[in-house]
Amino acid sequence: MTTNEKNYILVNMLYILLSKIFKLFDFVKGYLIAYSYFLIPHIWFRSLGRQCCFQGFPRFGYAFRDIKIGHNCSFGIGIFLNCGPNGYIHTGKYASLNDYTYISSLYGVEIGDNTRIGEFVSIRDHDHSFADSDVLIRLQGFSGKPIKIGSDVWIGRGVFIGKGVEIGNGAVIGANSVVTKSIPSFAVAVGSPAKVIKYRTNKNQNHCILSK
Ligand SMILES: CC(C)(COP(=O)(O)OP(=O)(O)OC[C@H]1O[C@@H](n2cnc3c(N)ncnc32)[C@H](O)[C@@H]1OP(=O)(O)O)[C@@H](O)C(=O)NCCC(=O)NCCS
């Protein structure tokens, strides 16, 4: 074995060791953050599942709101969860919210099991009311409807999801799409406004994978 090859193997082993240490550090840090929520229950989460992983400390609009997170969910950095008094944010298990995702709920946002949400995604179940041009928009309140995102959905980076939208199980939403209408299960939808371009293949004609 040449010296170059030896060095290559050594550097690789060092890299693997360091990445394992960092992973362990992230894991411990995630637990510490999650545990701090449990010290004073319900300040930030009405319920927080087991083994959730936090790369960063989420920001919250208000404390003591109806935010329920399932088991094994993961959170990137810079996540913002904003929940009004009648709103809720509920996720199933193994949901993943990537960096800088923003969820704002006055009516309700539900996210299913195993759903992946890319970075810079904005999910808002309400809009400013603006019908009356004689009144400042900021004084006209809000209108909206709950949002429901199914299980095993993949939402690309930079997507906007608006009020009343339902995204069916297994759907895929392309990066930077603006979703203003509901998307059926297993559809692939892209663009602004998001339109279905195809459906994912369904070899077995049963979607039992979603119940796992
Ligand atoms: C939608 C996506 C998954 C591609 O799916 P695909 O089945 O490989 O689709 P294709 O690349 O064959 O594209 C099909 C058509 O949709 C268009 N398209 C694909 N993604 C698009 C998008 N985000 N916005 C607008 N159009 C898009 C393609 O240009 C193509 O158009 P054409 O038929 O006129 O040529 C991918 O483009 C995407 O958006 N991925 C998200 C990646 C991401 O955000 N990752 C980070 C989060 S984890």
The ligand as an SDF file (V2000), in Angstrom:
LIG
                    3D

 48 50  0  0  0  0  0  0  0  0999 V2000
  -41.1410   17.7700   -8.9030 C   0  0  0  0  0  0  0  0  0  0  0  0
  -39.7960   17.0870   -8.8530 C   0  0  0  0  0  0  0  0  0  0  0  0
  -39.7660   16.0960   -7.6840 C   0  0  0  0  0  0  0  0  0  0  0  0
  -39.4680   16.3710  -10.1470 C   0  0  0  0  0  0  0  0  0  0  0  0
  -40.2660   15.2560  -10.3880 O   0  0  0  0  0  0  0  0  0  0  0  0
  -40.0100   14.4070  -11.7140 P   0  0  0  0  0  0  0  0  0  0  0  0
  -40.9910   13.3100  -11.7040 O   0  0  0  0  0  0  0  0  0  0  0  0
  -38.5720   14.0150  -11.8060 O   0  0  0  0  0  0  0  0  0  0  0  0
  -40.4230   15.4400  -12.8460 O   0  0  0  0  0  0  0  0  0  0  0  0
  -39.6020   15.9280  -14.1040 P   0  0  0  0  0  0  0  0  0  0  0  0
  -38.2680   16.4530  -13.7150 O   0  0  0  0  0  0  0  0  0  0  0  0
  -39.6700   14.8340  -15.1380 O   0  0  0  0  0  0  0  0  0  0  0  0
  -40.4760   17.1620  -14.5990 O   0  0  0  0  0  0  0  0  0  0  0  0
  -41.7230   17.0250  -15.2420 C   0  0  0  0  0  0  0  0  0  0  0  0
  -42.1510   18.4240  -15.7180 C   0  0  0  0  0  0  0  0  0  0  0  0
  -42.4060   19.2630  -14.5840 O   0  0  0  0  0  0  0  0  0  0  0  0
  -41.5560   20.4190  -14.5990 C   0  0  0  0  0  0  0  0  0  0  0  0
  -41.1370   20.6770  -13.2330 N   0  0  0  0  0  0  0  0  0  0  0  0
  -40.4720   19.8580  -12.4020 C   0  0  0  0  0  0  0  0  0  0  0  0
  -40.3260   20.4370  -11.1970 N   0  0  0  0  0  0  0  0  0  0  0  0
  -40.8940   21.6440  -11.2830 C   0  0  0  0  0  0  0  0  0  0  0  0
  -41.0570   22.7080  -10.3450 C   0  0  0  0  0  0  0  0  0  0  0  0
  -40.5930   22.6210   -9.1090 N   0  0  0  0  0  0  0  0  0  0  0  0
  -41.7210   23.8130  -10.7560 N   0  0  0  0  0  0  0  0  0  0  0  0
  -42.2090   23.9100  -12.0280 C   0  0  0  0  0  0  0  0  0  0  0  0
  -42.0930   22.9090  -12.9490 N   0  0  0  0  0  0  0  0  0  0  0  0
  -41.4210   21.8120  -12.5740 C   0  0  0  0  0  0  0  0  0  0  0  0
  -40.3910   20.0110  -15.4890 C   0  0  0  0  0  0  0  0  0  0  0  0
  -39.7730   21.1320  -16.0800 O   0  0  0  0  0  0  0  0  0  0  0  0
  -41.0680   19.1380  -16.5280 C   0  0  0  0  0  0  0  0  0  0  0  0
  -41.7310   19.9740  -17.4440 O   0  0  0  0  0  0  0  0  0  0  0  0
  -41.8680   19.5380  -19.0120 P   0  0  0  0  0  0  0  0  0  0  0  0
  -42.6830   18.2710  -18.9920 O   0  0  0  0  0  0  0  0  0  0  0  0
  -42.5680   20.6950  -19.6260 O   0  0  0  0  0  0  0  0  0  0  0  0
  -40.4830   19.3300  -19.4850 O   0  0  0  0  0  0  0  0  0  0  0  0
  -38.6010   18.0750   -8.7030 C   0  0  0  0  0  0  0  0  0  0  0  0
  -38.5270   18.9030   -9.8630 O   0  0  0  0  0  0  0  0  0  0  0  0
  -38.6980   18.9560   -7.4970 C   0  0  0  0  0  0  0  0  0  0  0  0
  -39.3050   20.0220   -7.5100 O   0  0  0  0  0  0  0  0  0  0  0  0
  -38.0360   18.4780   -6.4020 N   0  0  0  0  0  0  0  0  0  0  0  0
  -38.0200   19.1490   -5.1430 C   0  0  0  0  0  0  0  0  0  0  0  0
  -36.5820   19.1800   -4.6420 C   0  0  0  0  0  0  0  0  0  0  0  0
  -36.4920   19.8730   -3.3250 C   0  0  0  0  0  0  0  0  0  0  0  0
  -37.1050   20.8900   -3.1070 O   0  0  0  0  0  0  0  0  0  0  0  0
  -35.7290   19.2930   -2.4180 N   0  0  0  0  0  0  0  0  0  0  0  0
  -35.5310   19.8660   -1.0970 C   0  0  0  0  0  0  0  0  0  0  0  0
  -36.5850   19.4500   -0.1510 C   0  0  0  0  0  0  0  0  0  0  0  0
  -36.3150   17.8710    0.5750 S   0  0  0  0  0  0  0  0  0  0  0  0
  1  2  1  0
  2  3  1  0
  2  4  1  0
  2 36  1  0
  4  5  1  0
  5  6  1  0
  6  7  2  0
  6  8  1  0
  6  9  1  0
  9 10  1  0
 10 11  2  0
 10 12  1  0
 10 13  1  0
 13 14  1  0
 14 15  1  0
 15 16  1  0
 15 30  1  0
 16 17  1  0
 17 18  1  0
 17 28  1  0
 18 19  1  0
 18 27  1  0
 19 20  2  0
 20 21  1  0
 21 22  1  0
 21 27  2  0
 22 23  1  0
 22 24  2  0
 24 25  1  0
 25 26  2  0
 26 27  1  0
 28 29  1  0
 28 30  1  0
 30 31  1  0
 31 32  1  0
 32 33  2  0
 32 34  1  0
 32 35  1  0
 36 37  1  0
 36 38  1  0
 38 39  2  0
 38 40  1  0
 40 41  1  0
 41 42  1  0
 42 43  1  0
 43 44  2  0
 43 45  1  0
 45 46  1  0
 46 47  1  0
 47 48  1  0
M  END
$$$$
